[in-house]
């Protein structure tokens, strides 16, 4: 499974992904992580001629854990913030 994700990341031109967790809380079997999702990717993936682009988006991760096993994993991202960052870099972004 790890090899599958590694290959998918490399073929997509993604150079770096990460979640900087700024807050978290637990409510029963539910775990919530609040933070910023960072991505660095080849520029051509986003309409730039060359180079790499980096941007960030606010993100919330919800995990439901039962008997020590993650039973549900849902991520919510503010894609509008990512699109705005690309636009600031000079990329005309269509919604």
Secondary structure, 3 states (H helix, E strand, C coil): CHHHHHHHHHHHCEEEEEEEEEEEEEECCEEEEEEEEEEEEEHHHHCCCCCEEEEEEEEEEEEEEECCEEEEEEEEECHHHHHHHHHHCCCCCCC
